[in-house]
Amino acid sequence: MREVAGGLRAVVPAAVYEHLVCHRRPVVEAVALHLLLGLLARPRRRVWVVCSAAYVLLHLGMLEGRRSLGVPNVLTIVRANLPALAERVGPAMVLVALFTDVADGHLSRRTGWQTRFGAQADFLADTAFWTDLVAAPGTPRALRVASLAAWAVPVAAVTATSLAPGRMVDVPRWTWFRPAMTVQVVLGASVLLEATRSAARRRPRPGRS
């Protein structure tokens, strides 16, 4: 273990090293989770998992003193990596995305696990999953525009706003006005409907060999 720590210290900046050392358990949890996701992902999609791991490891300071990632954040990270597992999960990944989106928020409130890390990761996970989903060929232009307005534009705005003060600005959220959730439901229903139609077209018709 000391040899690993010494090797890590030799290749990463001192500030990053101290950051990782201060969050040892979350680091181990994040690495283990992403290794599992990487094993499940197709080789050409593993770069997605690597980017997710890099983001998580560099933002553990936003856990606000928590000594673990926590179940809510694990669910969020899994949702963010569903595009890498698309070929294995299939259309069911839409249901997994919707379930984890509801479950992580519910669990974080019930268990007192609400952190800035969770808030930022939740929004970025939605952005990553849904914008990747609408990038698929055949997606109606209206849904692509709605996805861009619901996720990509806010992410760009928050990123630009965060550059000036040198710290991450929280994503604005409204209690009753949730356009992103509406787009999620519409996109999810569209994907599942198309999957149902495709299955029906492939099903042999009576009287035909």
C-alpha positions as CSV (number, residue, x, y, z in Angstrom):
1,M,0.0,0.0,0.0
2,R,2.8,2.4,0.8
3,E,4.4,1.6,-2.5
4,V,1.2,2.5,-4.3
5,A,0.9,5.7,-2.4
6,G,4.5,6.6,-3.1
7,G,4.0,5.9,-6.8
8,L,0.8,8.0,-6.9
9,R,2.5,10.9,-5.2
10,A,5.3,10.8,-7.8
11,V,2.9,11.2,-10.8
12,V,0.2,13.5,-9.6
13,P,0.3,17.2,-8.4
14,A,0.7,17.6,-4.7
15,A,-2.7,19.3,-4.3
16,V,-4.4,16.4,-6.1
17,Y,-2.5,13.9,-4.0
18,E,-3.6,15.5,-0.7
19,H,-7.1,15.7,-2.0
20,L,-7.2,12.0,-2.7
21,V,-5.6,11.1,0.6
22,C,-8.2,13.1,2.5
23,H,-10.9,11.1,1.0
24,R,-9.5,7.6,1.1
25,R,-12.7,5.6,1.5
26,P,-14.7,7.5,-1.2
27,V,-11.7,7.1,-3.5
28,V,-11.6,3.3,-3.0
29,E,-15.4,3.1,-3.5
30,A,-15.3,5.3,-6.6
31,V,-12.5,3.3,-8.1
32,A,-14.2,-0.1,-7.4
33,L,-17.5,1.1,-8.8
34,H,-15.9,2.4,-12.0
35,L,-13.8,-0.8,-12.4
36,L,-17.1,-2.8,-12.3
37,L,-18.8,-0.4,-14.7
38,G,-15.7,-0.6,-17.0
39,L,-15.9,-4.4,-17.0
40,L,-19.6,-4.3,-18.0
41,A,-19.1,-1.7,-20.7
42,R,-18.2,-2.5,-24.2
43,P,-14.5,-1.7,-25.0
44,R,-15.3,1.2,-27.3
45,R,-17.4,2.8,-24.5
46,R,-15.0,2.5,-21.7
47,V,-13.6,6.0,-22.2
48,W,-17.0,7.2,-20.9
49,V,-16.4,5.3,-17.7
50,V,-12.9,6.8,-17.4
51,C,-14.2,10.3,-17.8
52,S,-16.8,9.6,-15.1
53,A,-14.2,8.3,-12.7
54,A,-12.0,11.4,-13.3
55,Y,-14.9,13.7,-12.5
56,V,-15.9,11.8,-9.4
57,L,-12.3,11.6,-8.0
58,L,-11.6,15.3,-8.6
59,H,-14.8,16.5,-6.9
60,L,-14.9,14.4,-3.7
61,G,-14.3,17.6,-1.7
62,M,-18.0,18.4,-2.5
63,L,-19.0,15.5,-0.3
64,E,-18.9,18.0,2.6
65,G,-17.1,15.8,5.1
66,R,-18.9,12.6,4.3
67,R,-16.6,9.6,4.7
68,S,-18.3,7.6,2.0
69,L,-19.9,8.1,-1.4
70,G,-23.2,6.9,0.0
71,V,-25.9,4.9,-1.8
72,P,-27.6,7.9,-3.4
73,N,-24.4,9.0,-5.1
74,V,-23.7,5.5,-6.2
75,L,-27.1,5.4,-7.9
76,T,-26.3,8.7,-9.6
77,I,-23.0,7.5,-10.9
78,V,-24.6,4.4,-12.3
79,R,-27.1,6.5,-14.1
80,A,-24.3,8.7,-15.6
81,N,-22.7,5.6,-17.0
82,L,-25.7,3.9,-18.5
83,P,-24.7,5.1,-22.0
84,A,-21.6,3.0,-21.7
85,L,-23.8,0.0,-20.8
86,A,-26.4,0.6,-23.5
87,E,-25.6,-2.5,-25.6
88,R,-26.0,-4.7,-22.6
89,V,-29.0,-3.1,-20.9
90,G,-31.0,-2.2,-24.1
91,P,-34.2,-0.1,-23.9
92,A,-34.6,-1.0,-20.2
93,M,-31.9,1.6,-19.4
94,V,-34.6,4.2,-19.7
95,L,-36.5,2.7,-16.9
96,V,-33.2,2.3,-14.9
97,A,-32.5,6.0,-15.5
98,L,-35.9,7.1,-14.3
99,F,-35.8,4.8,-11.3
100,T,-32.4,5.9,-10.2
101,D,-33.2,9.6,-10.7
102,V,-36.2,9.3,-8.3
103,A,-34.4,6.9,-5.9
104,D,-31.2,8.9,-5.4
105,G,-33.1,12.1,-4.5
106,H,-35.5,10.2,-2.2
107,L,-32.7,8.4,-0.4
108,S,-30.6,11.5,0.0
109,R,-33.4,13.4,1.7
110,R,-34.5,10.4,3.9
111,T,-30.9,9.7,5.1
112,G,-29.6,13.2,5.3
113,W,-27.1,12.5,2.6
114,Q,-27.7,15.7,0.6
115,T,-24.4,17.3,-0.5
116,R,-23.2,19.7,-3.2
117,F,-21.5,16.6,-4.8
118,G,-24.9,14.9,-5.1
119,A,-26.7,17.9,-6.5
120,Q,-24.0,18.6,-9.2
121,A,-23.6,14.9,-10.1
122,D,-27.3,14.4,-10.3
123,F,-27.7,17.1,-12.9
124,L,-24.7,16.1,-14.9
125,A,-25.8,12.4,-14.8
126,D,-29.1,13.5,-16.3
127,T,-27.3,15.6,-18.9
128,A,-24.9,12.8,-19.9
129,F,-27.6,10.1,-20.2
130,W,-30.4,12.0,-21.9
131,T,-28.3,13.9,-24.4
132,D,-26.5,10.7,-25.4
133,L,-29.9,9.1,-25.8
134,V,-31.3,11.7,-28.2
135,A,-28.0,11.7,-30.2
136,A,-29.1,8.3,-31.6
137,P,-30.2,8.2,-35.2
138,G,-33.9,8.6,-35.8
139,T,-34.6,10.8,-32.8
140,P,-37.1,13.6,-33.8
141,R,-35.5,17.0,-34.1
142,A,-38.1,18.4,-31.5
143,L,-36.8,16.0,-28.9
144,R,-33.2,16.9,-29.6
145,V,-33.9,20.6,-29.2
146,A,-35.9,20.0,-26.0
147,S,-32.9,18.0,-24.6
148,L,-30.5,20.7,-25.6
149,A,-32.6,23.3,-23.8
150,A,-33.2,21.1,-20.7
151,W,-29.6,20.0,-20.1
152,A,-26.8,21.2,-22.4
153,V,-27.6,24.9,-22.2
154,P,-27.9,25.0,-18.4
155,V,-24.6,23.0,-18.0
156,A,-22.8,25.4,-20.4
157,A,-24.3,28.4,-18.4
158,V,-23.2,27.0,-15.0
159,T,-19.7,26.2,-16.3
160,A,-19.3,29.7,-17.7
161,T,-20.6,31.3,-14.5
162,S,-18.2,29.2,-12.4
163,L,-15.1,30.3,-14.2
164,A,-15.1,33.9,-12.9
165,P,-15.3,33.1,-9.1
166,G,-13.1,30.0,-9.5
167,R,-15.6,27.7,-7.9
168,M,-18.5,25.6,-9.0
169,V,-21.8,27.5,-8.9
170,D,-24.8,25.4,-7.9
171,V,-27.3,24.4,-10.5
172,P,-30.6,26.4,-10.0
173,R,-33.6,24.2,-9.2
174,W,-37.2,24.9,-8.9
175,T,-39.7,23.1,-6.7
176,W,-42.7,23.2,-9.1
177,F,-41.2,24.1,-12.4
178,R,-39.3,21.0,-13.6
179,P,-38.9,21.2,-17.4
180,A,-36.1,18.6,-17.4
181,M,-38.3,16.0,-15.7
182,T,-41.0,16.6,-18.3
183,V,-38.5,16.0,-21.1
184,Q,-37.3,12.9,-19.4
185,V,-40.7,11.4,-19.3
186,V,-41.4,12.3,-23.0
187,L,-38.1,10.9,-24.1
188,G,-38.5,7.8,-22.0
189,A,-41.9,7.1,-23.3
190,S,-40.7,7.7,-26.9
191,V,-37.9,5.2,-26.6
192,L,-40.0,2.5,-24.9
193,L,-42.8,3.0,-27.5
194,E,-40.3,2.6,-30.3
195,A,-38.8,-0.5,-28.7
196,T,-42.3,-2.0,-28.3
197,R,-43.1,-1.3,-32.0
198,S,-39.8,-2.9,-33.1
199,A,-40.5,-6.0,-31.1
200,A,-44.0,-6.3,-32.6
201,R,-42.5,-6.0,-36.1
202,R,-40.1,-8.8,-35.4
203,R,-42.7,-11.1,-34.0
204,P,-43.8,-13.8,-36.5
205,R,-47.3,-13.3,-37.8
206,P,-49.9,-16.2,-37.7
207,G,-50.0,-18.1,-40.9
208,R,-46.5,-17.1,-42.0
209,S,-43.5,-19.4,-41.9
